[in-house]
Each structure stands twice: as structure tokens, then as C-alpha cells.
């Protein structure tokens, strides 16, 4: 049996561990936190959204970004201070603009494929994660924005997504709690929402039942290929240095993947793009009735929502290019609260929990799922704002790749095709 080390216990690491364990691999997951899903997989927007598969590499997004740079509470905040990592990432991002359509198509197809894998995991392991299969509604206040969205919808439909235009009156029928005037929208009934943290923690417990070992509170100090072409993984746990050997390594380390890839001789240009969320506590009956059950995406504000059970309402958005800064800024949280008050006036926002997380984004907006330079090194990382949506499919894809590699191995050692 091949021994596989996974670096990272977020949504991609845990789904990868589960997929590998189901195929009979001996899996160890290394995580620097005490629990799974404590960083980007902690409190995201909650959407399982093939309808949000459009990549950001477009001229329209670029022009919006330049305009937003002059507004402090805009959806995008860019720290202009020089930094090689940031500006090299932006240069590569711009070079991907000609691939906008192809990358969007690939993303939506991957998102659709991921759905059944994730739901099957939840059913098989009995994971309760506040799943709501009520669809996702994109809303547009202006005719201009709606018509721009129609062009995106053509690509999403081509990718196999059932997403249809709806009128202002249909918006009110789909989500009666929404207060406001809209030109129109698009509704994707097959999309859904859930609590990523609850799902990941539940799946981690299922992984343990299937024999996966989790090494929490453990820092990775080194990863190197040993004389037998396996991998020595050096760790630090509670002040004690340790080392273990594995036949293969899968990097699922989110924004830290670039660091670990460098240890292995690879360049994986992940950049941390900060996003914010608030979790509104629906403590009274009026708030529970006044909060939406259908998930929303306000395209102009770049804000998404999810209903997480009876008493929680998640509102998330914004993109901040500011390195590895995890500070929760009041001026970035305030627009999320104000948006909630504007469109859901019956919801009491006196008890709101803010959070900020770093999305691991590659310039193409596509995740890196594949082999590294060294035989036995694999990647499943860089999912950006769609890690929750894509993870179940990319976990299956990287597991298929590892399994094929093992079949071609000699003497029990992994080799590339």
C-alpha cells in the first residue's frame, strides 16, 4: 500500500484524503492548526456555485478594478506598495485574459462534476452541514449590468449549466424576503449552499474512521526526496522535531502552497486574495422570517449570501490584494452589514461575527491539479474563490492521477508516466 502525505487540512486536503482512503491508500494529513478547516475553509460565503464560475481575467473586470481602486469601500482593494510576488502575479493574470472564455468553460464543467461527488460523500458519511438546495439567484439593478451578465450566461449554458434569466417580478417570487428594485436576474436551481466548516470537520472525522491519520499542531519544516526516491517530511510538533517518509506527497496547502512547492523545485504562483464575511445571528423570530433562504449574488457589490440553518445568515464578499494580511478591518466589514440592512430590513444586525480569510488564487483562476517536477509530487491547490465548489471534483481527479501513477510503478516506488 502506498503511503501518501497530504499537506493541509482545509477543504481540498480533506476531500483528497477521503478520496485516497476510499481507494486503499495509507494517508497522513499534516496541518499546522489544532483542527481541520481553520483558515480559508472556516467561514466563506457558503455557496456551491457553478453559476459563479466566470473567471476574473477579462477587460471588463480590469476596468472595474481600476475604478474601484479609488474608492475605499469598493469590492476590490489593492495595496499599491511594491512587491515582486504581487506584481508578477498580476502580470500573469493579465496574460490570461485571452483565455477567459476557455477557462470559464473549464471551471463551470468542473463545478458541475463536483456536485455529485460532494453530495455522495455527505450521504455516505451522514454529514450534516446545513445544506440548502434552493438554487442561487444573481440580481442586477441596472439594465447595463444585466445585459453584460447575459453574455456570461451564454458561456455558462454552453458549459452545461441550467441558468435562466428571470424578471423583477420573478425575483420577488423566488425570494420574497429580498427588498429592493431590480432590473432582472439569473437563477440557477441546481446550485446550493452549506457550511464549509461543518462539512470539512465532518469529513475529517469520516476520514479518521477510514484510517486516515491527522497530524495537527504540526509545522512542516522540510520536504525532500530521499535516496529511495520517497519523501522525507520534516515536522515540528510541540517543540519536538520529527521526520517520516512517504511514497508520495500532495500539496493542498492553500495560500502556503507556493512555499511548499518551492521546497520541491516547483513554481506554483498562488497569491492570497483576502475576502471578508459576516455571520448574522438570527436571534429573534422577525430576523428568522426576514432573512432569505435562497442564496443570492449581488454582482455589482460582489456580495454573496447563504442561509445556514434557522438561526444564521452568512454574507460575504470583497477582494483585497494586500499580501498575507489577515486583519479584520472595520471599514471592509461595514459594507457587508450595510448591504444586509438595505436589502433585509427586518433582520437584526446587532450580533454579527466578522471574519477574514485568504483565497489561494492562481493567475489563470484555475486550480493546479496535477504532477510536480519530481516523481511522486502532486498538487491540488489554487482554487481561489471556488474551493468549496470545486474541491470534490479536483480531489477525485488528483486521486485518479495518483492511482494511475501507482499502477505504472516499479518496486513499490512511485514514478511518472
FIMAR-441305 format. One record per residue (C-alpha): x, y, z. Coordinates in steps of 0.05 Angstrom, whole numbers, plus 5000, padded with zeros to 4 digits. Example, Ala and Ser with C-alpha at 12.3 -4.5 7.8 and 13.67 -1.06 7.14 Angstrom:
<nodes>
524649105156;527349795143;
</nodes>
This chain:
<nodes>
500050005000;502850684980;503851185037;501551885018;502752525056;497753095047;499853795067;493854195091;487254015124;482654515090;477054315043;481854084988;486453695034;480853335070;476953155007;483452904976;484852485038;477952185035;478452014961;485251684971;482951295031;477051034991;482050754941;486050394994;491850875004;495150985071;494351725083;497252215133;494852945134;499353485164;496054115190;499154685229;492654855265;489554435320;483454275278;481554195205;478554775165;481255345208;483455825152;480155945085;475255365098;472755685162;467356195144;466856305069;460656525031;457755815033;455755764960;456655134920;456155554858;457355324787;453755964769;459656364797;464756004753;466456614710;473956744717;476257454732;481057514673;477057994629;477758704605;471158884640;473758644707;480259014696;476659674683;472259574744;478259434786;481860064764;475660474781;474660134848;481860284868;479861004881;474160804929;475760574999;469560145009;469459854938;469059104928;476459104907;482059394949;489159394921;495259584962;499859924911;506159834952;511359464910;512358714918;515158224868;510257674884;504158124876;506358464812;508857824779;502157514795;498458104764;502758064701;500957324693;493657484708;493557984650;496657484603;490857014617;485557504590;485557174521;483756514555;477856804592;472556404554;476255744555;477955804629;470755974647;468255374608;473154914643;471255194711;463755114702;464454404677;468854234736;463854554784;458154144756;462153504761;463953664834;456653684858;455152944859;461852754888;460753224947;453553014959;455552284955;460852395009;455752735054;450452195044;455351625053;458351915117;452052235146;454952935148;450253495168;452754155140;446454585135;445554415062;440254825025;438654614954;434455214936;438755494879;442656134872;439656784847;444157314815;441058004819;442258634776;439759334789;441459634721;439759434650;447059514631;449559024683;444058524666;445858534592;453258434608;451157834650;447357544591;453957464554;456857084612;450556654615;451656424544;458456134564;455655814627;449955494587;455055234537;458754914595;452454524613;449454964668;441955064671;441755804688;436056234663;434256974662;428657204709;424657844712;424058314771;417258004789;420257304785;425857524832;420557704884;417257024876;423856654883;425957034946;420257434978;424757695034;429058094986;427358844990;429559284932;428459474859;431959044807;432059034731;432758284728;436957684747;439156984732;437056364772;440855704777;436255204811;441554654814;446355074856;446355014932;449455264997;452254975061;457155075118;464054915092;466954875162;461854375186;462653955123;470253945126;470453775200;465253225189;469052935131;475552955171;472252525224;469852055169;477052025143;479451805211;474351255212;477251025146;484251005173;486951695155;491951975206;491652715221;497853055249;495053705278;499054265310;504754065264;509154535224;512654275161;520054455165;522554085104;520353635047;525853285008;526652684964;530652134999;535551624970;530051124955;526151654916;520951714971;519952355010;522452545079;517653025113;520753415170;515953685222;515754075286;510553875337;510254175407;517554375402;519753675380;522853555312;520652925276;521452615207;517352105170;517851805100;512551735047;511951464976;508452104952;506452804973;500253204955;500553954967;493654224987;496254805029;492155385003;495956045004;502155685032;502655224972;507655684937;512355594996;511954834997;512354794921;519055174924;521654634972;520154124917;523154524859;516454754831;513455444819;506255504839;504556234837;498856254887;497256944914;493057074977;486857484959;483257685023;475757615029;471057805086;464757505114;459857655169;455457145203;449057475226;445757155286;438357095274;436357115347;429057325341;423157085301;422857725258;430057635237;429056905220;423057065177;426457675147;432757325124;432856975056;433156225046;435156264972;442456434962;443957094929;449557414889;449458164880;454158244821;455158994828;457158954901;460658274893;456858014953;454157314964;449457035017;447756365048;442656145099;445955675148;440255355185;434755725222;439056205262;445056405219;445656835157;452456885121;454157495079;460957505044;464857874992;470458364973;477458224946;483558524978;490558484948;494858605009;499458015017;498757545077;495058065118;489357745157;487058355196;479558455201;478359175182;472059525206;471559935142;471459295100;466358955145;461659555147;459259495074;457058775087;452958995147;450059585109;448259145050;444558675096;440659245128;438959535060;436058915028;433558555090;431059105137;427458605182;434058275201;437058495267;444558615256;446258755329;450058095335;454757995276;461157585275;466257845224;471657415192;477157485140;480556935100;485756885045;483456574980;489056184945;488856454874;492956274813;493356784756;489156354709;483756274763;484155524751;486555054806;493054684797;491353944796;497053504773;504153274779;510253644803;517253624775;519353054820;516152364813;511252274870;509553004879;502453224865;498453864872;491154014888;491154754904;489855464880;482255414877;481256154893;474056354910;471355674887;474955184933;468454964965;465154894897;470754514861;474254114915;470353464909;471953404835;479253614839;480253114896;477552564851;481952804793;488452814832;486752134864;485651844794;492352114774;495851824834;492551154824;494751134751;501851314772;502050754823;499850244771;505950444730;510650404789;516249904798;518549614863;513249994902;516250674886;512151204850;514451404781;511551884730;508651644664;
</nodes>
